[in-house]
């Protein structure tokens, strides 16, 4: 299967970081997701219940990051990948997490991972 559903630039305000001051303030993360999904079924049925609910995925990602408050972007990425695979039965996910402003001379820093079989 080569179909995907994507969410690009999902903004999440949460506590993240390893320094003491980072554990006291919300910081913005930007999340990009690509998830394998057979889009031919909802494409034929025109029924939303056959589609991957990107609003529900977005809400779950936001809630996870706000509750987990991980120290590392790598930890956040691994947790999100596992969550998406388990909760939404997504067999493959590629995700990037960007942290704007973390390095003064860069637009953003971040990590990208790919998990599962496409």
N, C-alpha and C positions, 0 to 999 in steps of 0.2 A: 504494500500500500504506500502510495506517495502523497496522499492527501494530507493537508495540515489545516489546523485552525491556529491563528496567531493572535496575540495581544501584544501591542507595541507601546512602550512608554508608560506603563501603568505606574503611577506615582503613589508611593507609600511613605507616610511619615511615621517613623518608629525610632526607638532607642537601638543603636547599633554602634559598636566600636569597642576598642580595648582600653582606651585611656579613661581615667576617672571622669573627666569633664564630659566625655561622650556618653557616659551612663546616666547623665543628668538632663540631657536635652534631646528632643526629637530631631532626627535628621531625615532628609529626603533620599529615598532610593527610587531608581527607575528600573522597572522590570520589563524585559522582553521575553515572550514565551512563544514557542512553536511546539505544537502537539500533534502527533499522528492521530488522524481520525478519518474514518471512512465517510466522506462527504457524499458519496453516491446515494446512500439511503435517504438522508433528508433532502437531497437534490431531487429524488424521484417523488418522495411522499409530500414534500412541502409542509412537513409537520415538525414543529419545534422540538417535540419530545424525542425525535430521532437525532437531533443535532447536539453537539457539544455545547453546553450552556456557558458561553464566555462570560456572562455576567456573574454566574455562580462561581466560576473559576476565579474571576477577579476578586470577588468578595472573600473567597477562601484564602487567596494569597495575601490579601491585606490583613485579614484576621490572624493568619499564621505569623506573619512578621511582627505584628503589633504585640502578640502574646509571647512569642518565643524570645524576642529581643536578643538575638544572637550577638556574640562579640565579633565574629568573623563573617565576611561575605561568603566565604567558602562553606561555612556551616549553614548559612541561610540558603544557599543554592542547593546543597545536598538535601536539606529538609524539605524544601519546596518540590524538588524532583520526586522524592519519595511520596509526598502527599498527593501530588497530581496523579502519579501512577496508581496509587492505592484508591483514592477517593473517586476519581473520574475514569478509572480503567483505561488510562492512556498508556499504551505500550512503549511509546518513545516520546521523549521531551528534550528540547533544546532550550536552555534559558540563559539569559544574561542579567546580571544585576550591576547597575552603575550607581556610584556614589559621587554625585556632583560636588565640587568644591573641596574634596578631601585632600587634594594636592593643589596648591595655589596656582601653579603654572599649567595645570591641565583642566580641560573641561570636566572630566570625570575619570575615575578609576573604577575597576570592577573585575568581575569574573564571568566566564561563560563555561557551561558544562552541557554535556549531552549524555542522556541516560536511556537505556532500553534499546530495543531493536526496532528499526524503522520499517 
